[in-house]
Amino acid sequence: MRDIRHHRRSIPALAALAAVAVAAPVLLAAAPASAHERAPREGRLAKELVEEVTARGAYRHLERFQKIADANGGNRAAGTPGHAASAAYVHDTLKKAGYQVSYQDFDIHEAHTRTERTTLLGAEPRELATAAFTYTKSTPAGGLTAPLALARVDDTPGCTADDYPAGAFAGKIALVKRGSCTFVEKQNAAAAAGAVGVIVYNHSGTTPVRGGFSTPAEGIIPSAGITLADGEALTAAAAKGEVRVRLDLDQEHVRKTTRNVIAETRGGRADRVVTVGAHLDSVAEGPGINDNGSGSAGLLEVALRLADEGANKKGKGKQPANKVRFAWWSAEELGLLGSEHYVAQLSEKQKKDIALYLNFDMIASPNPAQFVYDGDDSDRTGAGAGPAGSAQIEALINGFLDRKGKPHEGSDFDGRSDYGPFIANGIPAGGTFTGAEGIKTPEQAKRYGGKAGAPYDPNYHGAGDDLRNIDLKAFDTNLDVIAHAVGTYAQDLSSLGK
């Protein structure tokens, strides 16, 4: 799951994106009665997939991803040999199972920071801990020296034009507090006001903001992050008089190629496509076994068991009535680039042929909660409801978890994973995850077990996201969800009105 800092742009269907959105917990998330009434009955295919798919079976794929990372510098990031080997493993495994499998190549950029420095000038100059934003524009050689100008701090600090008084930012470096909107929006607002650079200070903790953009084209002025303490000190000093700083950023952007893996059943109606996705890439800092080896392994195991049920064999047998398409996205961690590329190249007819999209990202967090995407907006948190049909997907998943006696709660469509491009194009979506860097509440600890006051995944985006970072019970529960949803929709789309 990508860090919120990598938001590319606002998704039209998502009215309000939260910095880190975890929906308000409820014991058993409710769905509209009409959605439950129209939920399809569990068919034989769904039952058999749920019985056959196991955490033990899927764990072998996690072991392979770990071995790949170990052999390739400790990660499986997009554009690296580790990701290429992961994609080849998924591709070759599915091809042997009889799927129609293809690669979809696209370009990305890799950022290499050579200099990241902020110097407070004056009688007692000092350097501030600084983190250059990913894909920032570099400063001129020797740095950019200018006075600071303070963006207004409110509920949406530095997010809109009125946070930058007219004429106050021309030729200056904007100092902006982190929060509420994306770094792209903060940078664009500062640049529109005439700022020649932007420094974002943190809203908590003791480390500099590690922000960024999704592509080099989004970095229009030099941008970097500093700590909360340094930001507050600069703000206090600037309120008393002019404060000058030198911002020195030097970053190289290297073009690379990466690839999605797409596999679909040979049978099933091509105008009623059930699409299921998970991102295959890790961050550069670690092997990404929970994020998102877990979702990738889960999809792979369900696809293999579906093939065992005759999905790719001649004759009627148990072939799905609807075509099932599995996707392993690349460059999700860089801003949903793989799924965005995929959806962008679809024709209007091809988009209409996709009946729904299911997304599984981080489904085995070590301190888990059980989140189900809030398709009907019943939680009234963050973004609105998903496209028509999303409420029914939520109802299907909630109903399955209810019957299994598994507690769950809603989660906002906050734009942090690969459902985003599908929702933006009117395709109903749903899915599950078990939490990222958010903090487990005491109520959630009572409901799910685990440790209150600690992150759902304490190794999120870190080197510790390895085979030891997996909760097998949560993994098993979510594998069952995938199997049930795939098996149901492969045979029956009636709950979606199709």
N, C-alpha and C positions, 0 to 999 in steps of 0.2 A: 504494500500500500504506500502510495507516494506521500511524502511530507506535504502539508498544505502550502508550504512556501512555493511549490512548483506549479500553482494554478496558472494555466495558460491564459484563460480569459473567462468571463462570466458565461455560464451555460444558460441559454435563453430559458429553458424549462425550469431552471433552478433559481428561484427568485432571490434567495439570500443565502450566500455561502458562509458558513461559520468557520472561524480559524481552526478550531478542533471541535467537531460536533459529535457528541454522544447524546443520544436522545434520552429524555427523562425516563427512568426505569419504571416499568409496570410489571406485575407478576406474569400475566399472560396477555400479551398484546392483543387487543380486540380488532376485528375486522368487521366491516358492515355485514348485517345479516344477509343482504342480497348476495354478497360475495361468497359467504358460506353455503347458501342455498344452491348456488350454481357451481360449487366446487365438484369436479368429477370424482366418481368413485375410484378407489384404488384398484387398478386393473392387475391382471396376472403379471404383465411385464414389470410393472413397478414393484410388486411384491417380491418377485424373484431377484430383481436387481438389489433390493435392500437386503435380502438374505445373503446374496453372494458377495457383495462388496464389503470388505473388512479393513480395519486399520492395519492389520498385519500385512494384508496384501498390498496396500498402498504404501506402507512403510519402506518397501524395497525400492520404490522410486525416490523416496527421500534419501535413502542411503546412496543411491546413484548420484543424486544431485550433490550430496556432500563430497563424494569422491571426486566429482568433476571440479568442484570448487577447490578442494585440497591440491589438485594437480594443476590449477591455473591461478595461482596467486591469491587464493582464499576467497574468491568471489565469482559470481556469474552475471556480472553487470552487462548491460546492453553494449554491443560493440566490442566485447572482449572474447578471447578464446573460450572462457568459461561459459558464456552464454551460447556461443556457437555450438559447443559440445552438448549443452543441455538441449538445444533445439534439435540437433541431429539425433539424440537419444529418443526424444518424443516422436519425431518424424519417422524414424526407422521402426520403432516399436509399433506404431499405428499402421504403417504400411504392411508389416507382416500380419497384422490382424485383419487386413482386407479393406481398410478405409481408403478412400480417395484422398490423398494427402498432398499438400503443396506448401511451398515456402512463399512468403510475400516479403520481398526485400524493400527497404527504404533507408534513407539517409538520416543520420543523427550527427550531433557534434559533441565532442569531448572537450571539457574546459581544463586547461593547465595553468594554475596561478603561479606566477613567478615572483610577484611583489604584491603585498597587501599591508599598507601602512597608513596610519593616521597620526599626524603630529600636531599637538597643540602648540601654537607659536606664542611668543610674548617674552616676558622677562624670565620666566622659568619654563622653557619648552620641555615637553615630555611626549613620549609615544604612547598611544592608546592601543590596547588589544583590538585587533581588526580582522574581520573576515570578509574577503571580497565576495560579492554575490556571484553565483554561477551564471556565466554568459554576460557578465558586465562588460560595458565598454571600458577600455583602458584609458587612463589619464595620459596627458602629454608626457614625454620623457622629463624626468625630474619632478613630476607631480603637478597637482593642481592646487594653487594657493588662492584662498578667497575667504571672505567673512562668512560666518554662519548666519542663517536666517531660520527662525523657529516656526515650524508648522503648528497650527492650533492642535491642542490635545483635548479631545472630547470623546464621545462614544465611538467615533470613526476617525481616529487621528490621522491626518494627512491623506485622507481618501478622496476628498472632493475639492473642487476649485475654491470653495469658500474657506478652506483651511489655509489658503495662501493669499494673504492680502495683496491687492493689486500694487505692483511696483516694488514690493518689499523683497522679492527674491531674484530679481534680474542680476545675473553675474555672481550670484552667491551659491553657497552649498547649503541645501536644505537639511535641517535636522528634524527627523520625524520619529515618533514613537511607534513601535510595532503594535499591530492589532487590527482586528475587524475586517480589513480588506486585503487583497493580495499585494505582493511587492510590486507587481507590474502596475497596478492601479496607483500605488503611492508614487512610484517613479514617474509615471505619465503625468500625474497631477502636478508634481514638482517641476518637471520639464516644461509643461504648459505655462507655468507661472514665471519661467525664465531662469530657473535654477540650472547651474552648470554641473552639479553633482548632487548626490543624495546620500546621507548617512542615516541609517535606521538604528535606533537604540532599543534594547530588549525591554520587555514588559515584566520580566521575572528572571530569577537565577543570577548566576555570576559569569556567564559566558557571553561572547558576542553573538549577535543574531547571525545565523547562517542561512541567508536567504538566497534567492535566485530566480531566474527566468527559465523558460522552457527552450528557447532558441537564442542564438546570438542576435537575431533581428529584433528581439524584444528588448535588448539592453541598449537604450538610446542615450543615457548619460552615465558616467561612472557612479557605481553604487556599491555600498559596503555596509556592514553591520558592526556595532560596538556593544558594550555591556550596558546594563541598566544603570549601574553606578556612574559610569563615565557619561552616559547620556544625561542623567539628572544633574551632574556637576556642570556640564557644558550649558545646559538649559539655565541653571541658576546664574552662571557667569554672564551669559548672553543677555539676561534680563537686566543686567547692570551696565552693560556697555558692549562695544564691538569685541567679538572673539574671532580670531583668525586661525585657520587650520590649513595644513597641507595634506591633501589626500593623494596617495601614490598607489595606483593599481596598475598592474601589468598582467594580462591574462591572454593566453593563446587558445584559439578555438580550432580544433582539429576535426575535419569531416570524416565520419566513419559510416559503414553500412551495417545494418542489423536486419533481423527478419522475424516476422510472425510465422507460426506454424498453424495451418488450417487443415482440419480433417473432417470429412463428412461421410455419412452412410451412403451406400450405393443405391439403396431403395428409399421410399418415402416421397411424399409429394413435395416437389421443389418450390411450390408456391405457398407452402406452409412450413417454414423452416424454424426449427427449435435451435436457437444458438446459445451456447454455453461457453463462458470464457474465464480465464485466469491469466494473470501475468506471470511470465516465466523468468523475467530478469530480477536480479538482486540489486542492491546498492553496491557501490564499490568497496564499502567498509566491511562487508561480511558475506557469508555464503548464502544468506537468505533462505533458510530452511523453513521457517514459519512464514516469512514474507518474501516470496510467496511460493516456496516449494510446496507448502501444504495444499494450497488450492490447485496448483499444477499437478501434483501427485494424485489428488482426489479426482480431478477430471480424467486423468490418464487411466486410473483404475476403473472408473465407471465406464469409460469408452471401451476398455478391453472386455469387461463383463457384458456389455451390450453386444459386442461382436460375438461373444460366446453364445448369446441368445439367438443368433442367426441374423443379426442386422445386416450383414454383408453377404449373406448366402442366397443362392438362387432358390426359387420356390417361395410360397407364401410363408410357411412356418411362423416365426414370431417377428418377421420384419416390421419395422415401425411404419405406421400409416403416414407419418410426417418425417421429412428429412431432418436428421439431427446433425448439427454442425458444431464441432468443438474447436475452440481457438485458444492458442497460447500466445499472448501478446508480448512483444518486446517493448522496452523503453517506457513502461508505465512509470517507473521511478523518475523519469525525466519530464513527466508531464502528460501521461496518457498518450504518448506519441504513436504507439503501435495501433491501439484501437481507433484513435482519431484518423490515422492513415487509412485503416481498413474501411471505416464508414464513409470517409470522404470519396473513396474511389468507387463506391456502389452507385449504380443508376437508381433513379427513382423507383423503377419497378423492383429492382433487387432489394431496396429498403422495404417496400411494401410486402415482399415475399417473406420477410423475417417476422414471424408471429410474435416472438418475444425474445428477450435476452436475459440470461441468468448469469450472475457474477459471483465468484467465490475467491476471496482475497483475505488471507490470514485466517485460517479456520482451525488452528491448533495452538492458540496462544497459551503460554505456560501458566498464566493467572487469568483464565478466561471468563468472559461473560458470553451469553448467547444472544447475538444481535440479529434481527431480521429487518431488512430494509422496509421502511415505512411507506409502502406504496400508496396508501389512501390518506396520508397526512393526519391520521387519527391522533398522533402525539402532539400535533400543532407545534412542532419544533423546527426551526430553520427553514429549509426550502419547502415548497408546496408538494402536493401529490405528484406521483409520476404520471406518465401518459396513460390513457384509458387501457385497462387491463392490468396495471401494476397493483391495484388493490386486490385483484383476484389472485395474483401470484403470491402476495403476502399472505392471503387467506389460506392458500394451499399449503404453504410452508408452516404457518402457525398451526393449522389443523393437524398436520402430521406430527409436529412436536408435541401438541397437546395429547394426542393419542398415545405417544410414547412416554408421557409423563415428564417431559423435559421443559423446565422453565425457560422463558425467553422474554425479550423486550424489543421494542422498536428502535430503529436507528435512522436518522435523517439521510436523505440523498444529498450528502454534503459536497459531492464532486471530487472525492478523493480517490476514486477507483474507476475501472474501465466501463462501468455502466454509463458514465457521463455522455459520451458521444452518441450512444443509442437513445438515451432520453431526449437529448437535444434534437433528435430527428424523429421524435414522436413514437418511438418503439417502446412498448411496455417492458419494464425491467423489474428484477428482484434478485434476492440472494441473501447470503448470510456472511458474517464474519465474527471473530471472537475478541476483537479489541487490539489496539495498537499502543500508543504512548499515553492514552488517557488513564486516569486514576480510578481504580475500583472503589466504589463507595461501600460503607458498612452494610447497607441494605443488599447490595449485590453480593458481598462476601457471605452473607447469611443465606442468600438464595442459591448461589453457585458453588460455595466453598472458596478457598483461596484466601488471599491476603488483602484486607482493606487498606487503603492509603498507599498502595503500590500500583505501578503500571500493569495493565493487562499483559503487556510484553515488555519486561525490563530490558530486553536486548534488542528492542526495535531499532532497525537501521544500524546495528552494531556488529562487531566481530563475534559476539556471543550468540548470534542467531544461527546456531548449528543444531545437530541432532539432539542435543540435550535440552533444547529450547522448545520442546513439543509436549503438549498435553494430549495423550493418546485417547482419553475419554472424549474430550471435545472434538478431536479429529474424527473419531468413530461416529459421533452424533452427526457431524456435518457431512461426512461421507454418505450417511443414510439419507440426509436431506437431498443431496445431489442425486443419488440413485432414485429416490422417490419422484423428484421433480422431472428428471429426464425420462424415467419410465412412464410417468403419467402423460406428460405433454407429447411424447413420441407417439402416443396412441390417441390422445383425446385433448382437443383444444376447445371443447364446448364452453368451459368456464370463461373463456376469453371472448365468447361470442363468435367463434370461427368454426 
